[in-house]
Amino acid sequence: MEMTIEFPGGTRVAAHFGSHTVMTDLPVGSGGGDSAPSPFDTFLASIGTCAGIYVLGFCRQRGIPTEGIRLVQRARMNPATMLAEAITLEILLPADFPAAYRAGVVRAAEQCKVKKHFENPPVITVSAPAAKAAMA
């Protein structure tokens, strides 16, 4: 998968891939315009939304309605580094959710690909190759 990252103005940064664009900005307190989530908030949201996709799929495969199901995600930040040191996901199920599927829905959420990347992180390489000379 390839993404193109561009700078549409101010502190905004956009990621373009396929037919989608993900906009980010910095909060006002960090000198931004707060016109979109910060890149880190977008990163954190990817964990919960990924788990949510797996919960949705689990329920759909079993014909279980998803009304009333919510996921609540909390991140505990290290005050010295401001990096997340713990992330919890709570799946809030309605009272009529089938008890036999309670553990299964948790197992489904644990299959999230974003979570699996934490368990086996990719190697990230950053470079700035020299610009190619224009052809005459």
C-alpha positions in Angstrom: 0.0 0.0 0.0 1.3 3.4 -0.9 0.2 6.7 0.6 1.1 10.3 -0.4 1.4 12.7 2.4 0.9 16.4 1.6 0.7 19.7 3.5 -2.6 21.6 2.6 -1.7 24.6 4.7 -1.3 25.7 8.2 -0.5 22.8 10.5 -2.6 20.4 8.5 -1.2 17.2 7.0 -3.2 15.0 4.7 -2.6 11.3 3.8 -4.0 10.2 0.4 -4.5 6.6 -0.4 -6.8 4.9 -2.8 -10.0 7.0 -2.9 -9.5 8.3 0.6 -7.9 11.2 2.4 -7.2 11.3 6.1 -6.7 14.9 7.4 -4.8 15.7 10.5 -4.1 18.9 12.4 -2.6 20.0 15.7 -4.7 21.1 18.6 -4.9 24.9 19.3 -2.7 24.4 22.4 0.1 23.0 20.2 -0.1 25.8 17.7 -2.5 24.2 15.3 -6.0 25.0 14.0 -7.7 21.9 15.5 -9.5 21.4 12.2 -9.0 17.6 12.3 -7.7 15.1 14.8 -4.0 15.0 15.5 -1.9 12.3 13.9 -1.5 10.6 17.4 -5.3 10.8 18.1 -5.9 9.2 14.6 -3.4 6.5 15.5 -5.2 5.8 18.8 -8.6 5.8 17.0 -7.3 3.2 14.6 -7.0 0.7 17.5 -10.6 1.1 18.7 -12.1 1.3 15.3 -10.2 -1.8 14.2 -11.4 -3.8 17.2 -14.9 -2.4 16.4 -14.7 -3.9 12.9 -14.0 -7.3 14.4 -16.8 -7.0 16.9 -19.2 -6.0 14.1 -18.1 -8.9 12.0 -18.5 -11.3 14.9 -22.0 -10.1 15.5 -23.0 -10.1 11.9 -21.8 -13.7 11.3 -24.1 -14.8 14.2 -27.1 -12.6 13.5 -26.6 -10.6 16.7 -27.9 -7.0 16.6 -25.2 -4.4 17.3 -27.6 -1.8 18.7 -26.4 -0.8 22.1 -22.9 -2.2 21.7 -20.1 0.3 22.3 -16.4 0.1 22.7 -14.7 2.5 25.2 -11.0 2.9 24.8 -8.7 4.5 27.3 -5.0 5.3 27.0 -2.8 5.9 30.0 0.0 8.2 29.0 3.5 8.3 30.5 3.8 11.8 31.9 7.6 12.0 31.2 7.5 10.8 27.5 3.8 11.5 26.7 3.8 8.0 25.0 1.0 5.6 25.7 2.0 3.0 28.2 -1.3 1.2 28.5 -4.4 1.0 26.3 -7.6 -0.6 27.4 -10.6 -1.5 25.4 -13.9 -2.2 27.1 -16.7 -3.7 25.1 -20.0 -2.6 26.6 -22.7 -5.1 25.7 -26.4 -4.6 26.2 -28.2 -6.7 28.8 -29.8 -8.9 26.2 -26.5 -9.8 24.5 -26.2 -13.6 24.5 -24.1 -14.7 27.4 -22.7 -17.6 25.4 -21.0 -15.1 23.0 -19.5 -12.7 25.6 -16.0 -14.3 25.6 -16.2 -14.8 21.8 -16.7 -11.1 21.1 -13.7 -10.3 23.2 -11.6 -12.9 21.3 -12.8 -11.3 18.1 -11.8 -7.8 19.1 -8.3 -9.2 20.1 -7.8 -10.3 16.5 -7.6 -6.6 15.3 -4.8 -6.2 12.8 -3.7 -2.9 14.4 -3.3 -4.7 17.8 -1.3 -7.4 16.0 1.1 -4.8 14.7 2.0 -3.9 18.3 2.7 -7.5 19.0 5.0 -7.8 15.9 5.9 -4.2 14.9 7.1 -3.5 11.4 10.5 -2.0 10.7 10.0 1.7 9.8 12.7 3.3 7.6 12.8 7.0 6.9 14.9 8.5 4.1 15.2 11.6 2.0 16.7 10.6 -1.4 18.4 13.2 -3.5 16.1 14.9 -6.0 16.4 13.7 -9.6 17.6 16.2 -12.1 15.0 17.3 -14.7 15.5 15.9 -18.2 16.3 18.6 -20.9 
